[in-house]
Amino acid sequence: RCRNGRARSRARSSTRSPSWIGAWAWASPLAFANASPVRVPQALDLASDGLLAQENGVPIMLVFTREECDFCELLKSAVVQPMILSGEYEDRAIIREVMIDKGPDLVDFEGRTVSPFSVANDFDALLTPTVVFVGPGGREVGKRLIGINNVDMYLWYLEKSLADGAAAISKETSEGR
């Protein structure tokens, strides 16, 4: 069920990308295999994350993964973990992983305790990896990303979806919704 594709991690990054991309994208994820990995925060309480997103005016980036998914590992090691390490996204998004086959039960946006599979099913994110950008109430605010093929292009699309999500949240806030 893991989305197939190839990743080219040595290609040059766009000049519009954050500063960490150029330095990170040229290196193989295997070069960092011995480094202690940064953990992607698990989604445990989406209702609380929604309040935090509303308070800060940022989208929530839900990263849907499975345990035995090589492309999920590629996404985490080549994209999500470097995002966290860079510190450049701390005030731009709340990043949470939903491991749909092995993750702990969590609180959804309505305050109910549910399985991660149930959340993935609600978001139609059973194909992994899938990244969904949502606003404080759990409504999708940016274009979702399904699978991973080319890391550099993925980063461009991710940046666009984050920007679209932030703009949608800003618009909702200014309209008083």
C-alpha positions in Angstrom: 0.0 0.0 0.0 3.0 2.2 0.0 3.2 4.6 -2.9 5.9 3.7 -5.4 8.4 6.2 -6.8 12.0 7.1 -7.1 13.8 9.8 -5.1 16.7 11.8 -6.4 18.3 13.3 -3.4 21.4 14.7 -5.1 19.5 17.1 -7.5 20.0 20.9 -6.9 17.2 22.6 -5.0 15.3 25.7 -6.1 16.5 29.1 -5.1 13.1 29.7 -3.5 13.4 26.8 -1.1 14.4 27.3 2.5 18.2 27.4 3.2 18.4 23.9 4.7 17.2 22.3 1.5 20.3 22.9 -0.6 22.6 21.6 2.1 20.4 18.6 2.8 19.2 17.5 -0.6 22.6 16.8 -2.0 23.4 14.3 0.7 22.1 10.7 0.7 19.8 9.9 3.6 22.2 7.0 4.3 24.9 9.5 5.2 22.9 10.3 8.3 22.0 6.8 9.3 24.3 6.8 12.3 23.1 10.2 13.5 20.4 10.1 16.1 17.2 10.7 14.2 14.8 13.4 15.0 11.4 12.0 15.8 8.4 13.3 14.0 5.9 14.2 16.7 3.1 11.7 16.9 -0.5 13.0 16.6 -1.9 12.4 20.0 -4.5 15.2 20.5 -5.7 16.8 17.3 -8.2 19.0 19.2 -5.4 20.5 21.2 -3.3 20.9 18.1 -6.2 22.6 16.5 -6.4 25.2 19.3 -2.6 25.7 19.0 -2.9 26.2 15.3 -5.7 28.7 15.7 -3.8 30.6 18.3 -0.7 30.8 16.1 -2.5 31.1 12.7 -0.7 28.1 11.2 -1.8 24.9 9.4 -1.3 21.5 10.8 0.7 19.2 8.6 -0.5 15.6 9.1 2.0 13.0 7.8 0.2 9.7 7.3 2.6 6.7 7.4 2.8 3.0 7.9 5.5 1.0 9.7 6.7 -1.1 6.8 6.6 1.7 4.2 10.0 2.5 2.6 8.7 5.6 1.0 7.3 6.8 4.3 10.8 6.4 5.7 12.2 8.3 2.7 9.7 11.1 3.3 10.5 11.4 7.0 14.3 11.2 6.6 14.7 13.4 3.5 11.9 15.9 4.1 10.1 16.0 7.4 13.1 15.4 9.8 15.2 18.1 8.1 12.2 20.5 8.3 12.1 19.9 12.1 15.9 20.1 12.4 16.1 23.4 10.5 13.8 25.2 13.0 12.4 27.2 10.0 9.0 25.6 10.3 8.4 26.1 14.1 6.3 29.2 13.5 4.9 28.0 10.1 3.2 24.7 10.8 2.4 22.1 13.4 3.8 18.9 12.1 2.3 15.6 13.3 2.7 12.0 12.2 -0.2 9.6 12.1 1.2 6.0 11.9 -2.0 4.4 10.7 -1.1 0.7 11.3 0.8 0.9 14.6 0.3 4.3 16.2 -1.4 5.0 19.5 -5.1 6.0 19.7 -5.5 9.7 19.5 -8.0 12.5 20.1 -9.6 13.7 16.9 -10.6 17.3 16.1 -14.0 16.6 17.7 -12.5 15.5 21.0 -13.2 11.8 20.5 -10.6 9.1 21.1 -10.2 7.1 17.9 -7.7 4.9 16.2 -5.1 6.3 13.8 -6.6 4.2 11.1 -10.0 5.9 11.7 -8.4 9.3 11.3 -6.6 8.2 8.1 -9.9 6.8 6.8 -11.7 10.1 7.6 -9.1 12.0 5.7 -9.1 9.5 2.8 -5.3 9.0 3.5 -5.0 5.2 3.5 -2.3 5.3 0.7 1.0 6.1 2.3 2.8 8.3 2.6 0.2 11.1 2.4 0.6 14.6 3.8 -2.6 16.5 4.5 -2.6 20.2 5.4 -5.5 21.2 7.7 -6.7 24.2 9.6 -7.5 24.4 13.3 -10.9 22.6 12.9 -9.5 19.8 10.7 -10.7 21.2 7.4 -8.2 20.7 4.5 -6.6 24.0 3.6 -3.8 23.0 1.2 -3.3 20.5 -1.6 -2.5 17.1 -0.2 0.7 15.3 -1.3 0.4 11.6 -2.0 3.5 9.4 -2.3 7.0 10.7 -2.9 8.9 10.6 -6.2 11.4 13.4 -6.6 12.5 14.9 -3.3 13.3 18.4 -4.7 10.0 18.6 -6.5 8.2 17.3 -3.4 9.7 20.2 -1.4 8.4 22.7 -3.9 4.9 21.3 -3.7 5.1 21.0 0.1 6.1 24.7 0.3 3.2 25.7 -1.9 0.7 23.7 0.1 2.0 25.2 3.3 1.7 28.7 1.9 -1.8 28.0 0.6 -2.8 26.6 4.0 -1.5 29.6 5.8 -3.3 32.0 3.4 -6.6 30.1 3.9 -6.3 30.3 7.6 -5.4 34.0 7.5 -8.4 34.6 5.3 -10.7 32.7 7.6 -9.3 34.6 10.6 -9.8 38.0 8.9 -13.4 37.1 8.0 -14.1 36.2 11.6 -15.0 32.5 11.0 
